[in-house]
Amino acid sequence: MAGKSAGDAVNELLNLIKVKTTVLRDEKKEEIFVEEVVMGDIVFLSAGDIIPADGLIIEEDELFIDEATFTGETFPVEKKIGVLDKDTPLNKRINSVFMGSHVVSGTGTVLIISTGKNTELGNISEKLSSKIPLTDFEIGIKRFGALLMEITLIMVIFLFAVNVLLNKPFFDSLLFTLALAVGLTPQLLPAIISVNLAKGAKQMAKKKVIVKRLNSIENFGNMTVMCSDKTGTLTEGKVEVDNTLDYLGNNSEMVLKLAKINATLQQGFKNPIDNAISNIELEEFEKYVRVDEIPYDFIRKRLSLLVRLKSKKDK
């Protein structure tokens, strides 16, 4: 009974943190767990919602989705209603949403077309769980091992046949050839290989290269062309401000000051550009105080702030 009660308590706790989504069932909206979403469901999305499954957009109002899980890009993607070619790359499917992403802003209505392992996220998970392909080093070691086995087998058969032809005792000839086979086996080869790979990893570490799999070191030596994603791998995936220009294209400190005030003192959702602007050090910025704010909306398409200089009454 105690075990059953403990299990029930755990299930109740898990139900508390389960994510829900709004769907159309029996011609009315209702909230269900994302695990209960099926193909053909109509799902209603708003800011902050997690996409429960892959779907096509049938209605949208300034819908922006964070798809960093799939593309690695920092900026949200604007989604639109439309018809695209079936071979359109995932990062250009503006008429679709994918499980594992979430709504940054706007609203939308989606027709679910794939769930669970049939979604794009499911395909990625399946590929990650599949067997890791052999490296060039592992392929080379396998070929070398096969070559040693062939040479050993040929020598054993040849020497055994010679001993038999010379009328040597059969049992003694068999023991001799088996001992020879054992002696030809390179027993220290695995240790020698491990030591050499570890030494290679140490040398690469001096050049600030971390090797997680020792067997992949050989691939670096055989590599002629390397392709790498630019965001979050070679870079930090963060936006930085380089310069600020006015409408004439001239450098402007005033533009920087106004941008800093707008990005830092606002209380709404901050996108990566706002964060980049907020990180800029600006003299005398602390003297400004937020008075009022008109939040961003999809009609004005702007955020407005009213600020003033600090007075002695302000702490």
C-alpha positions in Angstrom: 0.0 0.0 0.0 2.8 2.4 0.9 4.5 1.7 -2.5 1.3 2.3 -4.3 0.7 5.6 -2.4 4.2 6.7 -3.2 3.7 5.9 -6.9 0.4 7.8 -7.0 2.0 10.8 -5.4 4.8 10.8 -8.0 2.2 10.6 -10.8 0.3 13.5 -9.3 3.4 15.6 -9.2 4.2 14.7 -12.8 0.7 15.7 -13.8 1.3 19.1 -12.2 4.2 19.9 -14.5 2.7 18.5 -17.7 2.2 21.0 -20.5 -1.2 21.7 -21.8 -2.4 23.1 -25.1 -5.7 24.5 -26.4 -7.4 22.5 -29.2 -10.8 22.4 -30.9 -12.8 19.4 -29.8 -16.6 19.0 -30.5 -16.7 22.5 -32.0 -15.4 24.1 -28.8 -12.0 25.0 -27.3 -10.6 22.9 -24.5 -7.3 22.4 -22.8 -5.6 19.0 -23.1 -2.1 17.6 -22.4 0.2 17.9 -25.3 0.6 14.1 -25.3 -3.1 13.8 -26.2 -2.8 15.8 -29.4 -3.5 13.7 -32.5 -3.3 14.2 -36.2 -6.2 16.4 -37.5 -6.5 18.4 -34.3 -6.9 22.2 -34.6 -4.5 23.8 -32.1 -4.6 27.4 -31.0 -1.3 29.1 -30.2 -0.3 32.3 -28.4 2.8 33.8 -26.9 4.7 31.4 -24.7 3.0 28.3 -25.9 5.1 25.2 -26.7 4.3 23.6 -30.1 2.8 20.2 -29.3 3.3 18.6 -32.8 4.2 19.4 -36.4 1.4 21.3 -38.1 0.4 23.7 -40.9 -0.7 27.2 -40.2 -4.3 28.0 -41.2 -4.6 31.3 -39.4 -1.9 33.7 -38.0 -1.5 37.2 -36.6 2.1 38.3 -36.4 3.2 34.8 -35.4 6.9 34.5 -34.5 8.3 31.1 -33.5 11.7 30.3 -31.8 13.2 27.4 -33.9 16.7 27.5 -32.4 16.3 23.8 -31.6 16.3 23.0 -35.3 18.3 25.8 -37.0 20.5 27.2 -34.2 19.5 30.7 -35.2 18.9 33.2 -32.4 16.2 35.3 -34.0 12.5 34.2 -34.0 11.0 33.2 -37.4 7.9 34.8 -38.7 5.3 32.3 -39.9 2.8 32.9 -42.7 0.0 31.0 -44.4 1.1 29.6 -47.7 1.8 26.6 -50.0 5.4 25.5 -50.4 7.2 22.8 -52.4 7.5 19.5 -50.5 11.3 19.6 -50.8 11.6 23.1 -49.1 14.3 23.0 -46.4 13.1 23.0 -42.8 14.5 26.5 -42.1 12.4 28.0 -45.0 9.1 26.3 -44.2 7.4 29.5 -43.1 3.9 27.9 -43.3 4.7 25.2 -40.8 5.5 24.8 -37.1 7.4 22.0 -35.4 7.2 20.2 -32.1 10.0 21.4 -29.8 9.8 25.0 -30.7 7.7 27.7 -29.0 5.8 30.9 -29.7 7.6 34.1 -29.0 4.8 36.5 -30.0 1.6 36.7 -31.9 -1.2 34.2 -32.3 -2.0 31.4 -34.7 -4.2 28.4 -35.5 -2.5 25.2 -36.6 -3.7 21.9 -38.2 -1.7 19.0 -36.8 -0.2 16.7 -39.4 2.5 14.7 -37.5 2.9 13.7 -33.9 5.4 11.8 -31.8 8.3 10.1 -33.6 6.9 11.1 -37.0 7.7 14.8 -36.3 10.9 16.5 -37.4 12.0 16.4 -33.7 11.3 12.7 -33.6 13.4 12.2 -36.7 16.3 14.0 -35.1 16.0 12.0 -31.9 16.0 8.8 -34.0 19.1 9.8 -35.8 20.8 10.7 -32.5 20.0 7.3 -31.0 21.2 5.4 -34.1 24.6 3.7 -34.2 27.6 6.0 -34.5 29.4 5.4 -37.8 32.9 4.1 -37.7 35.8 6.6 -37.9 38.5 6.2 -40.5 40.8 5.1 -37.6 38.4 2.3 -36.6 38.0 1.2 -40.2 41.8 1.1 -40.5 42.3 -0.9 -37.3 39.6 -3.4 -38.5 41.4 -3.9 -41.8 44.8 -4.2 -40.0 43.3 -6.9 -37.7 41.9 -8.8 -40.6 45.3 -8.7 -42.4 47.0 -10.1 -39.3 44.4 -12.8 -39.0 44.9 -13.8 -42.7 48.7 -13.8 -42.3 48.6 -15.8 -39.1 46.1 -18.3 -40.6 48.2 -18.8 -43.7 51.4 -19.3 -41.7 49.8 -21.7 -39.3 48.3 -23.9 -42.1 51.6 -23.8 -44.0 53.8 -24.8 -41.0 51.3 -27.5 -39.9 51.3 -28.9 -43.4 55.2 -28.9 -43.6 55.4 -30.7 -40.2 53.0 -33.3 -41.3 54.8 -33.8 -44.6 58.1 -34.2 -42.6 56.4 -37.0 -40.6 56.5 -35.0 -37.3 54.1 -36.1 -34.6 50.6 -34.9 -35.3 49.8 -33.7 -31.8 53.2 -31.9 -31.4 52.7 -30.2 -34.8 49.3 -29.0 -33.7 50.6 -27.6 -30.4 53.5 -25.9 -32.2 51.3 -24.2 -34.7 48.8 -23.0 -32.0 51.7 -21.6 -30.0 53.0 -19.8 -33.1 49.5 -18.3 -33.7 49.4 -17.0 -30.1 52.9 -15.6 -30.4 52.0 -13.7 -33.6 49.0 -12.1 -31.9 50.0 -8.4 -31.1 48.8 -8.4 -27.5 50.2 -5.0 -26.7 48.6 -3.4 -29.8 45.5 -2.0 -28.0 47.7 -0.4 -25.3 50.1 1.1 -27.9 47.1 2.5 -29.8 45.5 4.0 -26.7 48.8 5.7 -25.6 49.3 7.2 -29.1 45.8 8.5 -29.2 46.1 10.0 -25.7 49.3 11.7 -26.7 47.5 13.1 -29.8 44.7 14.4 -27.7 47.1 16.1 -25.3 48.9 17.8 -28.2 45.6 19.1 -29.6 44.5 20.3 -26.1 47.6 22.6 -26.2 46.1 24.2 -29.3 42.7 24.6 -27.5 41.0 21.7 -29.2 39.0 19.4 -27.0 38.7 15.8 -28.4 35.8 13.9 -26.8 36.4 10.6 -28.8 40.0 9.6 -29.1 39.2 7.5 -32.1 38.2 10.6 -34.0 41.8 12.1 -33.9 42.7 10.2 -37.0 39.9 11.9 -38.9 41.6 15.3 -38.3 44.6 14.1 -40.1 42.6 12.8 -43.1 40.4 15.9 -43.3 40.6 18.1 -46.4 37.4 20.2 -46.1 35.6 20.9 -42.8 32.0 22.3 -42.7 30.6 23.7 -39.5 27.5 25.5 -38.4 28.3 29.1 -37.7 25.9 29.7 -34.8 26.7 28.4 -31.3 29.7 26.4 -32.5 32.4 28.7 -33.9 30.6 31.7 -32.4 28.8 32.2 -29.1 25.4 32.7 -30.8 25.1 36.2 -29.4 24.4 39.5 -31.1 26.8 42.4 -30.5 26.3 46.1 -31.5 29.1 47.4 -33.8 27.9 50.9 -34.6 24.9 53.2 -34.6 23.9 55.4 -37.6 21.3 58.1 -38.1 19.0 58.3 -41.1 21.7 60.0 -43.1 24.2 57.1 -42.5 26.4 59.1 -40.1 27.6 57.9 -36.7 25.2 59.1 -34.0 25.6 59.0 -30.2 22.0 60.1 -29.9 20.7 57.1 -31.7 22.8 54.9 -29.4 21.5 56.7 -26.3 17.8 56.4 -27.4 18.3 52.8 -28.3 19.9 52.0 -24.9 17.0 53.8 -23.1 14.4 51.9 -25.1 16.0 48.5 -24.9 17.0 48.6 -21.2 14.1 50.4 -19.5 11.3 48.6 -21.3 9.4 45.9 -19.3 8.1 43.8 -22.2 9.7 40.9 -24.1 13.4 41.5 -25.0 14.7 40.0 -28.2 18.4 39.3 -28.8 18.9 42.8 -30.3 17.5 44.4 -27.2 19.9 42.4 -25.0 22.8 43.4 -27.2 22.0 47.1 -26.9 21.4 46.8 -23.2 24.9 45.3 -22.7 26.5 48.5 -24.1 28.2 50.6 -21.5 27.0 54.2 -21.8 28.0 57.1 -19.6 25.3 59.0 -17.7 22.7 56.4 -18.6 21.7 55.9 -14.9 20.3 59.4 -14.8 17.2 58.4 -16.8 14.1 57.0 -15.1 11.2 55.3 -16.8 7.9 57.1 -16.4 5.4 55.2 -18.6 5.4 52.7 -21.4 3.2 51.8 -24.4 3.9 48.1 -25.0 4.6 46.8 -28.4 1.5 45.9 -30.4 0.9 44.5 -33.9 -0.9 47.6 -35.1 1.6 50.3 -34.2 4.6 47.8 -34.6 6.6 49.8 -32.1 7.4 50.1 -28.4 7.2 53.6 -26.8 8.8 54.8 -23.6 8.4 58.0 -21.6 11.5 58.8 -19.5 12.8 61.7 -17.4 16.0 62.7 -15.7 16.4 61.6 -12.1 15.7 64.1 -9.4 17.0 64.3 -5.8 13.7 62.6 -4.7 14.6 59.5 -6.7 16.7 56.9 -5.0 
